[in-house]
Amino acid sequence: MYTIMWYNASLSPFLLTGFPGLEAVHHWISIPFFVVYFSVILGNGTLLFLIKDDHSLHEPMYYFLAMLAATDLLVTLTTMPTVLGVLWLNYREIHLEVCFSQAYFIHSLSIVESGVLLAMAYDRFIAICNPLRYRSILTNSRVAKIGVGALLRGFILVAPPIVPLHWFPYCHSHVLSHAFCLHQDVIKLACADITFNRIYPMVLVSFTFFLDSLIILFSYILILKTVMSIASGEERTKALNTCISHICCVLVFYVTVIGLSLIHRFGKHAPHVVHITMSYVYFLFPPFMNPIIYSVKTKQIRNGILRRFCLPRLRP
């Protein structure tokens, strides 16, 4: 009898959590979430359409931007349906297989995004430090290989800690702490040896997010060194302006990563709603901001948007 009860408990669905204590105003909280959701789809979808449709944007820099927009779009489409389901309908149940798949895609796409930002830094490094060989180095085939490499890195490296979730027994409370599934939430509910699932993610973060950020920082040190050696002040400004959008996206992404890490590490006594809010900021703020940053700071993107709305093209 005990075995049957344990087996049934292990197979019962997980329960997602919105904002504890604020269930009565979930429908009001859902309004800004829906606005952000719609904005992310509209902004990143517009970028993808522009880059595909406008032949003047068929360059390595914009191909990488399209990869970033696609990744942001997929992260949001993976996360937000369950969030809105909880906030709108109070639909909290999520089957184990669906939960594990959602966690796999969320974590994989986060690493893919870090890889794409690294690839964009490489693009700017070649464009400024070795401009004469830019097109010969970053050919279309090489850009495609870099994109596939970033994709495979994310989806392969995240698989080892996610696969064991399928055979772990779950005999603790089945209540998750977010309205979407995360690996670190799920393993807290497992009644098994989770040593590997605790150590591997820390190593993974060190060799992806941390290493990527260091390489990006080093590349910009070299870029700055090259820019400062340019005699013309106007040319220096022009060179730096081509990097501003990417720098802003890097800061938006890694500042949210650091903020979430600090909250989890040092904010144990902070209200639970703070942890939940930071998680939403991490997953929604970069996809929301990246299209805005590139639309405001990149003249070619601005011109493309204005042409689609039949407005006069901006002068150089």
C-alpha positions as CSV (number, residue, x, y, z in Angstrom):
1,M,0.0,0.0,0.0
2,Y,2.8,2.4,0.9
3,T,4.5,1.6,-2.4
4,I,1.3,2.4,-4.4
5,M,0.9,5.7,-2.5
6,W,4.5,6.7,-3.1
7,Y,4.2,5.8,-6.8
8,N,1.0,7.9,-7.2
9,A,2.6,10.8,-5.4
10,S,5.7,10.6,-7.7
11,L,3.5,10.8,-10.8
12,S,1.0,13.4,-9.6
13,P,1.4,16.8,-11.4
14,F,3.4,19.7,-10.0
15,L,1.6,22.8,-8.9
16,L,2.8,26.2,-10.2
17,T,2.8,29.3,-8.0
18,G,2.0,32.9,-8.9
19,F,2.4,35.6,-6.3
20,P,1.7,34.1,-2.9
21,G,-0.6,36.2,-0.8
22,L,-1.6,38.2,-3.9
23,E,-4.0,35.7,-5.5
24,A,-6.9,38.1,-5.2
25,V,-5.2,40.6,-7.6
26,H,-3.6,38.1,-10.0
27,H,-5.9,39.4,-12.8
28,W,-4.5,42.9,-12.2
29,I,-0.9,41.7,-12.1
30,S,-1.5,39.8,-15.4
31,I,-2.0,43.2,-17.2
32,P,1.6,44.3,-17.2
33,F,2.7,40.7,-17.9
34,F,0.5,40.6,-21.0
35,V,1.7,44.0,-22.2
36,V,5.3,42.8,-21.9
37,Y,4.5,39.5,-23.5
38,F,2.8,41.3,-26.5
39,S,5.6,43.8,-26.7
40,V,8.3,41.1,-26.8
41,I,6.5,39.2,-29.6
42,L,5.9,42.4,-31.5
43,G,9.4,43.9,-31.1
44,N,11.4,40.7,-31.8
45,G,9.0,39.6,-34.5
46,T,9.5,43.0,-36.2
47,L,13.3,42.7,-36.0
48,L,13.2,39.2,-37.6
49,F,10.9,40.4,-40.3
50,L,13.0,43.4,-41.1
51,I,16.3,41.5,-41.2
52,K,14.7,38.9,-43.5
53,D,12.9,41.4,-45.8
54,D,15.6,44.1,-46.1
55,H,18.6,43.1,-48.2
56,S,20.6,46.0,-46.8
57,L,20.5,44.2,-43.4
58,H,21.9,40.9,-44.8
59,E,25.2,41.4,-43.0
60,P,26.8,39.4,-40.2
61,M,26.0,41.9,-37.5
62,Y,22.2,41.7,-38.3
63,Y,22.3,37.9,-38.7
64,F,23.5,37.7,-35.2
65,L,20.9,40.2,-34.1
66,A,18.3,37.9,-35.7
67,M,19.6,35.0,-33.7
68,L,19.3,37.1,-30.5
69,A,15.7,38.2,-31.4
70,A,14.7,34.5,-32.2
71,T,16.2,33.4,-28.8
72,D,14.4,36.1,-26.9
73,L,11.2,35.2,-28.7
74,L,11.5,31.5,-27.9
75,V,12.4,32.2,-24.2
76,T,9.2,34.3,-23.8
77,L,7.0,31.8,-25.7
78,T,8.4,29.0,-23.5
79,T,7.8,30.8,-20.2
80,M,4.8,33.1,-20.5
81,P,1.9,30.6,-21.4
82,T,2.1,28.9,-18.0
83,V,2.5,32.3,-16.2
84,L,-0.6,33.8,-17.8
85,G,-2.4,30.5,-17.2
86,V,-1.8,30.9,-13.5
87,L,-2.6,34.6,-13.4
88,W,-5.7,34.5,-15.6
89,L,-7.2,31.1,-14.9
90,N,-5.5,30.0,-11.7
91,Y,-4.5,26.9,-13.7
92,R,-1.6,25.6,-11.6
93,E,-1.2,22.0,-12.6
94,I,1.6,21.0,-14.9
95,H,2.5,17.4,-15.8
96,L,5.9,16.2,-15.0
97,E,7.0,15.7,-18.6
98,V,5.8,19.1,-19.7
99,C,7.5,20.7,-16.7
100,F,10.9,19.0,-17.5
101,S,10.6,20.1,-21.1
102,Q,9.9,23.6,-20.1
103,A,12.9,23.7,-17.7
104,Y,15.1,22.2,-20.5
105,F,14.1,24.9,-23.0
106,I,14.3,27.8,-20.5
107,H,17.8,26.9,-19.3
108,S,19.1,25.9,-22.8
109,L,17.9,29.1,-24.4
110,S,19.5,31.2,-21.6
111,I,22.9,29.7,-22.5
112,V,22.2,30.1,-26.2
113,E,21.5,33.8,-25.6
114,S,24.8,34.2,-23.7
115,G,26.6,32.4,-26.7
116,V,24.9,34.8,-29.2
117,L,26.0,37.8,-27.2
118,L,29.5,36.4,-27.3
119,A,29.3,35.9,-31.1
120,M,28.1,39.5,-31.5
121,A,31.1,40.7,-29.5
122,Y,33.3,38.7,-31.9
123,D,31.6,40.3,-34.8
124,R,32.3,43.8,-33.4
125,F,35.9,42.8,-32.6
126,I,36.6,41.7,-36.2
127,A,34.7,44.8,-37.7
128,I,36.9,47.3,-35.7
129,C,40.2,45.5,-35.1
130,N,40.4,43.8,-38.5
131,P,38.0,45.7,-40.9
132,L,39.8,44.8,-44.1
133,R,39.2,41.1,-43.5
134,Y,35.8,41.4,-42.0
135,R,33.8,39.9,-44.9
136,S,36.4,37.2,-45.6
137,I,36.4,36.1,-42.0
138,L,32.6,36.4,-41.2
139,T,31.2,34.7,-44.3
140,N,27.6,33.6,-44.4
141,S,28.6,30.0,-43.9
142,R,30.8,30.9,-40.9
143,V,28.1,33.0,-39.3
144,A,25.7,30.0,-39.7
145,K,28.2,27.7,-38.1
146,I,28.7,30.0,-35.2
147,G,24.9,30.2,-34.7
148,V,24.5,26.4,-34.9
149,G,27.4,26.1,-32.4
150,A,25.8,28.5,-29.9
151,L,22.5,26.5,-30.3
152,L,24.1,23.1,-29.8
153,R,26.2,24.3,-26.9
154,G,23.1,25.4,-25.0
155,F,20.9,22.4,-25.8
156,I,23.7,19.8,-25.2
157,L,25.2,21.2,-22.0
158,V,21.8,21.5,-20.3
159,A,20.7,17.9,-21.1
160,P,22.8,16.1,-18.3
161,P,21.0,17.6,-15.3
162,I,17.6,17.6,-17.0
163,V,17.5,13.9,-18.1
164,P,17.7,12.4,-14.6
165,L,14.6,14.4,-13.6
166,H,12.5,11.9,-15.6
167,W,13.4,9.0,-13.3
168,F,13.7,10.8,-9.9
169,P,11.0,9.9,-7.4
170,Y,9.1,13.0,-6.1
171,C,7.7,12.4,-2.6
172,H,7.9,15.9,-1.1
173,S,5.4,18.7,-1.7
174,H,4.7,19.1,-5.4
175,V,4.4,22.9,-5.2
176,L,6.9,24.8,-7.3
177,S,7.9,28.4,-6.3
178,H,7.3,30.0,-9.7
179,A,4.7,30.0,-12.5
180,F,7.1,28.1,-14.7
181,C,9.5,25.2,-14.2
182,L,13.2,25.6,-13.3
183,H,15.7,22.9,-12.6
184,Q,16.6,24.3,-9.2
185,D,13.0,24.2,-8.2
186,V,12.3,20.7,-9.3
187,I,15.3,19.1,-7.7
188,K,14.1,20.4,-4.3
189,L,11.1,18.1,-4.6
190,A,13.1,15.0,-5.5
191,C,13.6,12.1,-3.0
192,A,16.9,10.9,-4.4
193,D,20.6,11.6,-4.5
194,I,20.8,15.0,-6.3
195,T,24.5,15.7,-5.7
196,F,25.2,15.7,-9.5
197,N,22.3,18.0,-10.1
198,R,23.6,20.5,-7.5
199,I,27.2,20.5,-8.6
200,Y,26.9,20.3,-12.4
201,P,24.8,23.6,-12.8
202,M,27.4,25.5,-10.8
203,V,30.2,24.2,-13.1
204,L,28.0,24.9,-16.1
205,V,27.4,28.5,-15.1
206,S,31.1,29.0,-14.6
207,F,32.0,27.7,-18.0
208,T,29.2,29.5,-19.9
209,F,27.9,32.8,-18.4
210,F,31.0,33.6,-16.4
211,L,33.5,32.6,-19.2
212,D,31.4,34.3,-21.9
213,S,31.3,37.6,-19.9
214,L,35.0,37.5,-19.4
215,I,35.7,37.0,-23.1
216,I,33.3,39.8,-24.0
217,L,35.0,42.1,-21.5
218,F,38.4,41.2,-22.9
219,S,37.2,41.7,-26.5
220,Y,36.0,45.2,-25.6
221,I,39.3,46.1,-24.0
222,L,41.0,45.2,-27.3
223,I,38.3,47.1,-29.2
224,L,38.8,50.2,-27.0
225,K,42.6,50.0,-27.5
226,T,42.1,49.9,-31.2
227,V,39.6,52.7,-31.2
228,M,41.9,55.0,-29.1
229,S,44.7,54.5,-31.7
230,I,42.5,56.0,-34.4
231,A,43.7,59.6,-35.1
232,S,40.4,61.1,-36.1
233,G,38.0,61.9,-33.3
234,E,35.0,61.5,-35.7
235,E,36.2,58.1,-36.7
236,R,36.6,57.0,-33.1
237,T,33.1,58.1,-32.3
238,K,31.7,56.3,-35.4
239,A,33.5,53.1,-34.4
240,L,32.3,53.2,-30.8
241,N,28.7,53.9,-31.9
242,T,28.6,50.6,-33.8
243,C,29.2,48.9,-30.4
244,I,26.7,50.9,-28.2
245,S,23.7,48.7,-28.9
246,H,25.5,45.5,-28.2
247,I,27.1,46.8,-25.0
248,C,23.6,47.8,-23.8
249,C,22.2,44.4,-24.5
250,V,25.2,42.7,-22.8
251,L,24.6,44.9,-19.7
252,V,20.9,44.2,-19.6
253,F,21.5,40.5,-19.8
254,Y,24.4,40.1,-17.4
255,V,23.1,42.6,-14.9
256,T,19.9,40.6,-14.5
257,V,21.9,37.4,-14.3
258,I,24.1,38.9,-11.5
259,G,21.1,40.4,-9.8
260,L,19.2,37.1,-9.7
261,S,22.3,35.2,-8.5
262,L,22.9,37.8,-5.7
263,I,19.2,37.5,-4.6
264,H,19.4,33.7,-4.5
265,R,22.8,33.7,-2.7
266,F,22.4,36.6,-0.2
267,G,18.7,37.3,-0.1
268,K,17.6,34.3,1.9
269,H,15.7,36.6,4.3
270,A,14.2,38.7,1.6
271,P,10.4,38.3,1.0
272,H,9.6,35.5,-1.4
273,V,7.9,37.9,-3.7
274,V,11.3,39.6,-4.3
275,H,12.8,36.3,-5.5
276,I,9.8,35.7,-7.8
277,T,10.0,39.3,-9.2
278,M,13.7,39.0,-9.9
279,S,13.1,35.8,-11.8
280,Y,10.5,37.5,-14.0
281,V,12.9,40.4,-14.5
282,Y,15.6,38.0,-15.6
283,F,13.4,36.2,-18.1
284,L,11.4,39.2,-19.5
285,F,13.5,42.3,-19.2
286,P,16.2,41.4,-21.8
287,P,13.7,40.2,-24.5
288,F,11.6,43.3,-23.8
289,M,14.6,45.8,-24.0
290,N,16.8,44.3,-26.8
291,P,14.4,45.3,-29.7
292,I,14.0,48.8,-28.1
293,I,17.8,49.2,-27.8
294,Y,18.5,48.3,-31.4
295,S,15.5,50.3,-32.7
296,V,16.7,53.4,-30.9
297,K,20.5,53.1,-31.3
298,T,20.8,51.5,-34.8
299,K,20.1,53.8,-37.8
300,Q,19.5,50.9,-40.2
301,I,16.9,49.3,-38.0
302,R,15.2,52.7,-37.4
303,N,15.1,53.4,-41.1
304,G,13.7,49.9,-41.8
305,I,10.9,50.4,-39.3
306,L,10.1,53.9,-40.6
307,R,9.9,52.6,-44.2
308,R,7.4,49.9,-43.2
309,F,5.2,52.6,-41.8
310,C,5.6,54.7,-44.9
311,L,7.4,57.5,-43.1
312,P,10.3,59.5,-44.7
313,R,13.7,57.8,-44.3
314,L,16.0,59.4,-41.7
315,R,18.9,61.4,-43.1
316,P,22.4,60.2,-42.2
